[in-house]
Amino acid sequence: MNEHSIFLEKTDKMQAHLDSFIVDGSDHELFIASYLHGHFDIAVAAVEKLIEDGNKNPLLSLKETLEWQLEKAFQNNELNQQDAEQVTQLFAELFKL
């Protein structure tokens, strides 16, 4: 299995985990998952472009891209501190799947 196939399989699992909050999560958990999901979709699209350009470690690139996006969003006070911490926890969970 090549890196792109591994990337697609892993991101599908991550997407399914985020989507699981639609059915199983509280309203607040859905908010947190939806917030992260928006950043996730943008990051995946950016990494897909990097893969086309020859990126050899797309999962690391995805993690770094998401970290950068979230750091920027938190610096802009897009979320309160508690919500930012919950997004960070969910972000960490995604990369343990």
HELIX and SHEET records of a PDB file:
HELIX    1   1 GLU A    3  ASP A   24  1                                  22    
HELIX    2   2 ASP A   27  GLU A   52  1                                  26    
HELIX    3   3 PRO A   58  GLN A   75  1                                  18    
HELIX    4   4 GLN A   81  LEU A   94  1                                  14    
END                                                                             
